Amino acid sequence: MIPGTEADNTSAPDGNELSAAQYIERLRRIFDRYTSTRFFAMLNACINCGACADACHYYCSEKDPDHIPANRAKQLDHIIAEYFHPLKSKLGFLKPGDPMANPKFEKLYQAAFENCTLCGNCALNCPMGINTGEIMYVARALLFGLGKLPSGLVDPVNTTLETGNYLGLSDEDFIDTVEWLAEEMEEDMGEGFAIPIDKENPEVLYIPHPLTLRDLPFLLMDELKILAAAGENYTLSTHDFDTVNYAFYQGSKENAYTIAHSTLKAREILNAKCLALAPCGHGYRVLNHEMEKIMGTRFDFKIYTLVELIDRYIKDKRLVLEKDRFEGPITYHDPCNIGRRGGVIEEPRNVMRALTTDFVEMTPSGVHNYCCGGGGGLASTGSLGGIRQRMGKIKADQIRATGAKIVVTGCFNCKNQIRDIGKNYELDIEVKSIVEVVAGSII
């Protein structure tokens, strides 16, 4: 339960049949909790200028008017007018219908889950400062209350809440894998090389992505190689080894808090000075930005995504890289939640310039870089793969225009999405994590 709030036992999709009146009451509680004066100011400030359209990768990829962020937000406005209007919702002859049978919620589902990744780029173009992604987050919260969610945002979250990580790995699985990794790395790193687990008072508690533990151990080896080569005082932990937090994209701050709190508790138990997260955009966003808002308090420690530490290691000469080991041109894709939402813009560029003399920027880049189309939970739901690929067209066009041979990024989902659109749009590129190219260039 989020500190300072009452447990919201009715906001989780529990599969139980409720009456229309009970569903409406549930929605009203969620709406009151998730809205604010700022929300209503944004909702009512739109002047229909269309400036948001050119920032949206959905609209830029297909030119469908329904994909204009301002039009997307109107789907929620229709719901508000029927269910939450201060006067209409109380008039007997305008009594709102059963939300589970109302087609407006099907349109809202499409707008909030299928046609928006909550990337926030629209807010940078809006002269009124409207962030349609934040408006769509309220829509997701309402849909969560009705149990209307993509499958990829249900099972992984439930597994995390039950086991502590979204793949359901046990502590024994984790320890066995880490010990095996240490054995595999010993030849390169030196005799007696070990990977610390649950070491107390470290400088850094490193939280990996569980897929690297189960399916991509060589990527985790690269991450650990960087930390070891920099002489970092770090540890992994059995208390938490999952940086992923799909619950935030459900529209459930309660679930997001529960998952993120596990990481915060692990840091507290081991007395780590800071947290460092494997390249995962939404995990970084939730821990480093959303949790302070949800909890209503400031952290007295730092939370880093790994590329920030790499940048610091290079500046402090703790890492020395061989330049141009990877043949260019090389471009960099800014993950929305790390770059635009997280403010990590210059750090990866510093790293890229240390890696290559043939670095080329996309247009636009930095905070204005287009979403790749894999965020917002779309990458976790197989049935939405076709939408992801169609809405990745503008990203494919961006990459093609750079002439790059290698696309580097700092987010696991972005890497997979760009790899897929590279194949779909016949781009002659390699897609790599920034961790791979750094680890492969260490002298």
C-alpha positions in Angstrom: 0.0 0.0 0.0 1.3 3.5 -0.9 2.1 5.4 2.3 -0.4 8.0 3.3 -3.3 6.4 1.3 -6.0 3.9 2.1 -5.7 0.5 0.4 -7.6 0.6 -2.8 -9.0 -2.9 -2.7 -11.5 -2.3 -5.5 -9.1 -0.9 -8.1 -7.5 -4.2 -9.2 -9.0 -6.3 -12.0 -10.1 -9.3 -9.9 -12.4 -11.0 -12.4 -15.4 -10.8 -10.1 -18.7 -9.7 -11.6 -20.0 -6.4 -10.3 -23.2 -4.5 -10.9 -23.1 -1.5 -13.2 -23.5 0.7 -10.1 -20.5 -0.9 -8.4 -18.4 -0.5 -11.5 -19.4 3.2 -11.7 -18.5 3.7 -8.1 -15.1 2.0 -8.6 -14.4 4.3 -11.6 -15.4 7.4 -9.6 -12.9 6.5 -6.8 -10.1 6.0 -9.4 -11.0 9.1 -11.2 -10.9 11.2 -8.0 -7.6 9.7 -7.0 -5.8 10.0 -10.4 -7.0 13.5 -11.5 -5.9 16.9 -10.3 -6.4 20.6 -11.1 -3.4 20.3 -13.5 -5.1 17.4 -15.3 -8.3 19.4 -15.8 -6.3 22.4 -16.9 -4.6 20.3 -19.6 -7.8 18.7 -20.7 -9.6 22.0 -21.2 -6.6 24.0 -22.6 -6.5 22.4 -26.1 -7.0 25.0 -28.9 -7.1 22.3 -31.6 -4.1 23.8 -33.4 -2.7 20.3 -34.4 0.9 21.1 -33.3 1.0 17.8 -31.4 0.5 15.8 -34.6 4.0 16.2 -35.9 5.5 15.0 -32.6 3.5 11.7 -32.5 5.1 8.7 -34.1 1.7 7.2 -34.7 0.4 10.1 -36.7 3.8 10.6 -38.5 3.8 7.0 -39.5 0.2 6.7 -40.8 -1.3 10.2 -41.1 -4.5 9.0 -39.5 -6.4 11.9 -37.8 -7.4 9.5 -35.0 -3.7 9.4 -34.1 -3.4 13.1 -33.4 -2.9 13.3 -29.7 -5.6 16.0 -29.2 -8.1 13.7 -30.9 -7.0 10.8 -28.7 -7.6 12.8 -25.6 -11.2 13.5 -26.7 -12.0 9.8 -26.2 -11.5 10.3 -22.4 -13.4 13.5 -22.6 -16.5 11.6 -23.8 -16.2 9.2 -20.8 -15.8 12.1 -18.4 -18.9 13.8 -19.8 -21.0 10.7 -19.2 -19.7 9.4 -15.9 -18.0 12.2 -14.1 -19.7 15.4 -15.1 -20.7 17.2 -11.8 -24.3 17.7 -13.0 -25.1 15.3 -15.8 -23.9 12.2 -13.9 -26.5 13.0 -11.1 -29.5 13.5 -13.3 -31.7 10.5 -13.4 -32.7 10.8 -17.1 -29.0 11.0 -18.0 -27.9 8.1 -15.9 -24.6 6.6 -17.2 -24.8 3.2 -18.7 -23.0 0.0 -17.6 -19.3 0.7 -18.3 -18.6 -2.9 -19.1 -21.0 -2.7 -22.0 -20.3 0.8 -23.2 -18.6 1.0 -26.6 -16.9 4.3 -25.5 -14.6 2.3 -23.3 -13.6 0.1 -26.2 -12.6 3.2 -28.1 -10.8 4.5 -25.0 -8.9 1.2 -24.7 -7.8 1.6 -28.3 -6.7 5.2 -27.7 -4.9 4.5 -24.4 -3.3 1.1 -24.8 -3.0 0.5 -28.6 -2.5 4.0 -30.0 -0.3 5.7 -27.3 3.0 4.7 -25.8 2.9 7.6 -23.2 6.1 8.9 -24.7 5.4 12.5 -23.9 6.8 14.0 -27.1 3.5 15.7 -27.8 3.9 17.9 -24.7 7.1 19.4 -26.2 5.2 20.7 -29.3 2.0 21.9 -27.6 1.9 25.6 -27.1 -0.5 25.1 -24.2 1.8 22.6 -22.4 -0.6 19.7 -22.7 0.8 16.2 -22.2 -1.6 13.8 -23.8 0.4 10.9 -22.4 -0.5 12.0 -18.9 -4.2 12.3 -19.9 -4.0 8.8 -21.4 -2.5 7.5 -18.1 -5.8 8.5 -16.4 -7.6 6.6 -19.1 -5.4 3.5 -18.4 -6.2 3.8 -14.7 -9.9 3.7 -15.5 -9.6 0.8 -17.8 -7.5 -1.0 -15.1 -10.4 -0.6 -12.8 -12.6 -2.4 -15.3 -10.1 -5.1 -15.9 -9.7 -4.1 -19.5 -5.9 -4.6 -20.0 -3.6 -6.0 -22.7 -2.5 -9.5 -21.7 1.2 -8.4 -21.6 0.3 -6.1 -18.8 -1.5 -8.7 -16.7 0.5 -11.9 -16.3 4.0 -10.3 -16.0 2.8 -8.0 -13.3 1.0 -10.8 -11.4 4.1 -12.9 -11.5 6.2 -10.0 -10.2 3.8 -9.5 -7.3 3.9 -13.2 -6.5 7.6 -14.0 -7.0 9.5 -10.7 -7.0 10.4 -10.7 -10.7 8.3 -10.9 -13.8 9.9 -14.2 -15.0 9.3 -16.0 -11.8 13.0 -16.8 -11.2 13.8 -18.2 -7.8 16.7 -17.0 -5.6 18.4 -20.3 -6.3 18.0 -19.6 -10.1 19.6 -16.2 -9.6 22.5 -17.4 -7.5 23.3 -20.4 -9.8 23.3 -18.1 -12.9 25.5 -15.5 -11.3 28.0 -18.1 -10.1 28.1 -19.6 -13.6 28.7 -16.2 -15.1 31.6 -15.6 -12.8 33.2 -18.9 -13.9 32.7 -18.0 -17.6 34.2 -14.5 -17.0 37.2 -15.7 -15.0 39.4 -16.3 -18.0 39.0 -12.7 -19.3 38.8 -11.0 -15.9 41.5 -12.9 -14.1 41.8 -15.8 -11.7 39.6 -15.6 -8.6 37.1 -13.2 -10.3 33.8 -13.2 -8.4 30.5 -11.4 -8.7 29.4 -10.1 -5.3 25.9 -11.0 -4.1 24.3 -9.3 -1.1 27.5 -7.4 -0.2 26.8 -4.9 2.6 27.7 -1.2 2.3 28.5 -1.1 -1.4 28.7 2.1 -3.4 26.3 0.7 -6.0 23.5 -1.9 -5.8 23.1 -3.0 -9.4 19.7 -4.3 -10.5 19.8 -6.3 -13.7 17.0 -7.1 -16.3 15.8 -10.7 -15.5 15.8 -11.6 -19.2 19.6 -11.3 -19.2 19.7 -13.8 -16.3 17.5 -16.3 -18.1 18.0 -15.8 -21.8 20.8 -13.3 -22.5 23.7 -14.0 -20.1 26.3 -12.5 -22.3 24.6 -9.1 -22.2 24.7 -9.3 -18.4 28.4 -10.3 -18.6 29.0 -7.1 -20.5 27.3 -5.1 -17.8 29.3 -6.7 -15.1 32.5 -6.4 -17.1 32.0 -2.6 -17.2 31.4 -2.4 -13.4 34.4 -4.6 -12.7 36.8 -2.9 -15.1 35.9 0.5 -13.6 36.8 -0.9 -10.1 33.3 -0.2 -8.9 32.3 -1.2 -5.4 29.1 -2.9 -6.3 26.9 -5.8 -5.5 23.9 -7.8 -6.9 21.3 -8.9 -4.5 18.9 -11.7 -3.9 16.5 -9.2 -2.3 15.8 -7.8 -5.8 17.0 -8.6 -9.3 14.4 -7.2 -11.6 14.5 -3.6 -12.9 11.3 -4.1 -14.9 8.0 -2.4 -13.7 5.2 -3.1 -16.2 2.6 -2.3 -13.5 3.1 1.4 -14.1 1.8 0.9 -17.7 -1.3 -0.9 -16.4 -2.4 2.4 -14.9 -1.9 1.1 -11.4 0.2 3.2 -9.2 -0.5 0.8 -6.3 1.1 -2.1 -8.1 3.9 0.0 -9.5 4.7 1.1 -5.9 4.7 -2.4 -4.6 7.1 -3.6 -7.2 9.4 -0.6 -7.0 9.4 -0.7 -3.2 11.1 -4.1 -3.4 14.1 -2.4 -5.0 14.2 0.4 -2.6 14.0 -2.1 0.3 16.9 -4.0 -1.1 19.0 -0.9 -1.2 18.1 -0.1 2.4 18.9 -3.7 3.6 22.3 -3.6 2.1 22.9 0.1 2.9 24.0 0.8 -0.7 24.8 4.4 -1.4 23.0 4.4 -4.8 21.1 2.3 -7.2 22.1 1.5 -10.7 19.7 0.0 -13.2 20.2 -2.2 -16.2 19.1 -0.5 -19.5 15.3 -0.5 -19.0 13.4 2.7 -19.8 10.2 2.2 -17.9 12.0 0.7 -14.9 14.2 3.8 -14.7 11.3 6.2 -15.1 9.3 4.6 -12.3 12.1 4.4 -9.8 13.9 7.7 -10.6 10.9 9.9 -11.2 7.5 8.4 -10.5 8.2 6.9 -7.1 9.0 10.2 -5.5 5.7 11.6 -6.7 3.8 8.5 -5.7 5.4 8.4 -2.2 5.3 12.2 -1.7 8.9 12.3 -0.5 12.4 13.0 -1.9 15.1 10.2 -2.0 18.3 10.9 -0.2 20.3 8.7 -2.6 20.9 8.7 -6.4 19.3 6.3 -8.9 21.2 5.9 -12.2 20.7 4.1 -15.4 23.9 2.3 -16.3 24.9 4.7 -19.1 25.2 7.5 -16.6 27.8 5.5 -14.6 29.6 4.7 -17.9 29.9 8.4 -18.7 31.3 9.1 -15.3 33.8 6.2 -15.5 35.1 7.5 -18.8 35.4 11.1 -17.5 37.3 9.8 -14.4 39.5 7.6 -16.6 38.3 4.5 -14.8 37.3 3.1 -18.2 39.6 3.5 -21.2 38.0 2.6 -24.6 39.6 1.8 -27.9 38.0 4.2 -30.4 36.5 3.0 -33.6 36.6 -0.7 -32.7 33.1 -0.7 -34.2 32.9 0.5 -37.8 30.5 3.4 -38.4 28.5 5.4 -39.1 26.9 4.8 -35.7 23.7 6.6 -34.5 22.0 6.7 -31.1 18.3 6.2 -30.4 17.1 8.1 -27.3 14.7 5.9 -25.2 11.7 8.1 -24.2 11.8 7.2 -20.6 15.5 7.6 -20.2 16.0 10.6 -22.5 12.9 12.8 -22.8 11.3 11.7 -19.5 14.5 11.0 -17.6 16.8 13.8 -18.8 19.7 11.5 -19.7 20.6 13.2 -23.0 24.3 14.2 -23.0 25.6 11.2 -21.1 25.1 8.7 -23.9 26.4 11.2 -26.5 29.6 11.6 -24.4 29.9 7.8 -24.5 29.3 7.6 -28.2 32.0 10.2 -28.9 34.4 8.2 -26.8 33.5 5.1 -28.9 33.6 6.4 -32.4 34.7 9.2 -34.7 31.8 8.5 -37.0 28.8 9.4 -34.8 25.7 10.7 -36.6 22.6 12.1 -35.0 19.0 11.3 -36.0 16.7 14.2 -37.0 15.2 15.1 -34.7 17.3 13.8 -31.8 17.6 14.2 -28.0 14.4 15.1 -26.2 12.6 15.5 -29.5 13.6 12.1 -30.9 10.6 10.0 -32.0 9.5 7.1 -29.9 10.5 3.8 -31.5 7.0 2.4 -31.0 7.9 -0.3 -28.5 7.1 1.6 -25.3 4.1 1.9 -23.1 3.7 -1.9 -22.7 3.2 -2.6 -26.4 6.4 -4.7 -26.5 5.1 -7.0 -23.8 1.9 -8.0 -25.7 2.4 -10.2 -28.8 -1.0 -9.4 -30.3 0.0 -5.7 -30.6 3.1 -6.6 -32.6 1.5 -5.4 -35.9 0.6 -2.1 -34.4 4.2 -1.7 -33.1 5.7 -2.3 -36.5 3.3 0.0 -38.3 4.0 2.8 -35.9 7.7 2.2 -36.1 7.8 3.5 -39.7 8.9 7.0 -38.8 11.7 5.6 -36.7 12.8 3.4 -39.6 12.8 6.5 -41.9 14.9 8.4 -39.3 17.5 5.6 -39.1 17.6 5.2 -42.9 18.3 9.0 -43.3 21.4 8.8 -41.1 23.1 6.2 -43.2 24.1 4.4 -40.0 25.4 0.9 -40.0 24.9 0.5 -36.3 22.1 1.8 -34.1 22.9 2.0 -30.4 20.4 2.5 -27.7 20.1 2.4 -23.9 16.9 0.5 -23.4 16.1 -3.2 -23.7 12.6 -2.7 -25.3 14.0 -0.1 -27.7 16.7 -2.5 -28.8 14.2 -5.2 -29.6 11.8 -2.9 -31.3 14.4 -1.3 -33.5 15.8 -4.7 -34.4 12.3 -5.8 -35.5 11.5 -2.6 -37.5 15.0 -2.9 -39.1 14.0 -6.3 -40.5 10.4 -5.2 -41.4 11.6 -2.0 -43.2 14.7 -3.7 -44.7 17.3 -1.5 -43.0 20.8 -2.7 -43.4 21.8 -2.2 -39.7 23.0 -3.8 -36.6 21.2 -2.9 -33.4 23.2 -2.9 -30.2 22.9 -1.9 -26.5 25.3 0.8 -25.5 26.5 -1.7 -23.0 27.7 -4.1 -25.8 29.7 -1.5 -27.6 31.3 -0.2 -24.4 32.2 -3.6 -23.1 33.5 -4.6 -26.5 35.8 -1.5 -26.6 37.4 -1.7 -23.2 41.2 -1.7 -23.4 
